Amino acid sequence: MKNICNKFNSPLAIILLAIVIRCLGILSRPIWYDEAFALLFAEKGFGAMLHGTLTQTAAGTADIHPLGYYTVLWMWLNIFGNSILAGRILSVLFNLLSLILVYQIALKLFNQKTALASALLFAILPFQAHYAQEIRMYALLSLLLLTSTFALIQAQAGNWKWWILFACSTAFAQYTHNLAVFYLIPLACLPIFEKNWKALRALIIAGFCAIILYLPWLIYLPAQVSKVNSFYWVEKPGVEKIFTLILYYVPNLPLPDGLLFIGLAISLLIIIFAGFQSYLAIKNSSAGNSLHTIWVIYLAFIPPLFLWAVSQIIPVYIERALLASHAIFCIWLAWVLTQTKFPQIVRWIILTLILWSSSMGLYQHLSYNGFPYGPYKQIGQYIKSYIQPADIIIHSNKLSYLPLLYFNPELPQAYIIDPPGSSIDTLAPATREVLGLREFQDIKQAAHTNTKIWFIIYQRSIDEYTAKGGATHPQLEYLEKRFTLERKEIRGDITIYVFTNNEK
C-alpha cells in the first residue's frame, strides 16, 4: 500500500483519480425509474413537491422521502438545466466532498499514510463510484453523515463551533433521508463508549438543537412511517444480507452469476483478514490508537446491523443508505493495510484482490444495462420513427414509463398503475397528480378505444409470471388474445410489442 500511496501522495492526486472514475460513463449509462422520478419531480418546484409528498392518504403521506435532496436538486437544475449530466454532476460533487472528509477523518484519527490510503480506497471502490453518479439523495446523505462524524471528532476538543456544525448537518441529514437516524444514533453513542461525559453533555444539547431544526418535518414522520408500513417494496431482510453487504462493500452489486461466487470469496477473504489483523493489533496495542480502531469498525458495521434489526419489524433495509458506513469501512481497511504488521507478500495479495474486485465491480457498473435500466433514449427514437397520430404507448408499469416520459414527454404514452394496496403501490395519487401522469387502472381500460398499441414491458416482469407457471404476463396475454401482433422489438431487458386492433 505504501508504494501505491507514493503514486498518489497527495489528496489532490486522489481527487483527480476519483473524478476520472466518476466521469466514466456519466452520459452513456442509462437512467432508471428513481433517477427519472427525481428529475421530473424536482422540476415541478418546491410547492408542488410539498403537495406531492405530504398530502394525506389512507396509508399516511403520499411519499416517504423528505424534501432536502429534491429541494437542492430543484435549485441546481434551475441554474444548470434539467439534464441527466447536470443531475449526476451534483451527486459527483457531493461524493468528492465526502472523499475530502474521509481523508480528514482518517488524518484526525490516525496519520497521513492511513488518510491517503483511506481516500484512495474511497476513490476506487465501486459502491461509492456507483452512487456518486446516481441522481438520488444518497451521495448527499453520505456527505452530511460524514460531516456530522468529522464535526463530532473535532467538537470533543471543546470548540463549540463544531457542535453547531454537528447539529446542522445532523438535522439536514434527516431532511435528506429518514434512514439517516440509523447512522446518527450509533454515532451519538460514541461518547458513552469512550466515557467522555463532558462531550456527551454537549452532544445532548447539540442533538436537542438538531431536533428543533428538524421539527418542521418531524411532525410528518409518523405519517411517512405509516406509508412505509402500508406500501413499500422492501421485504424483511434475512441473514443473507450479511453476505450482500460485504459484496456491496467490496466489488458492489449486481455481479454476473459467474462472478458472484468469486466476488463473495474475495470479499470474505479481505474482511476476515482485516478482522483478524485488527484483533491482533488491538490485543497487542501495537498499531496506533486502538480505541479509534474500534471506533471505525463500530461505525462501519453497527449502522447496517441496526438497520437490519429494525427492518425485522418495519422493513426498510436498503444498502445504498449505508454509504457513510462504507466510507468508514474504507478508513478501517486502510488502517489495516498501513498500520498493522504482516508479511509483505500477504499485503500485496490483499491489495491485488482489492484492485481486482474494484475493477470487476467498476466494469459491471459501466456495462450493466439490465433491469431496472433500459436504453430509453434509443427506444424513444425508435418509436418516433414509426408511431402514427392515432397510436398510444402503454407501459406495463411505472418503471419504464417515467424514464421514457423524461426523454420524450411529447409522445402519447400512459401506464398501468400498481395494484392498489400492494407492496409496490408506492406512487400515491397526489404524487401522480404533481407529475402529470397519464394512467389506466388495467390493460382492458388502456386498450379499449385504441387502434394501435405500443406495449412496453420488462422481460423480468414476464419471467416472474412464467416462473410461477403462467404462460406469459397477464397484460400481454390479454393483448395477444384480442389484438394482432404487428411488430416486436427487443431493446436490452425491455420488449416493445406493437398490436393492431382489427375491430377499429
Secondary structure, 3 states (H helix, E strand, C coil): CHHHHHHCCCHHHHHHHHHHHHHCCCCCCCCCHHHHHHHHHHCCCHHHHHHHHHCEECCEECCCCCCHHHHHHHHHHHHHCCCHHHHHHHHHHHHHHHHHHHHHHHHHHCCHHHHHHHHHHHHHCHHHHHHHHCCCCHHHHHHHHHHHHHHHHHHCCCCHHHHHHHHHHHHHHHHHCHHHHHHHHHHHCHHHHHCCHHHHHHHHHHHHHHHHHHHHHHCCHHHHHHHHHHCCCCCCCCCCHHHHHHHHHCCCCCCCHHHHHHHHHHHHHHHHHHHHHHHHHHHHCCCCCHHHHHHHHHHHHHHHHHHHHHCCCCCCCCHHHHHHHHHHHHHHHHHHHHHCCCCHHHHHHHHHHHHHHHHHHHHHHHHCCCCCCCCHHHHHHHHHHHCCCCCEEEECCHHHHHHHHHHCCCCCEEEECCCCCCCCCCCCHHHHHHHCCCEECCHHHHHCCCCEEEEEEEHHHHHHHHCCCCCCCHHHHHHHHHCEEEEEEEECCEEEEEEECCCC
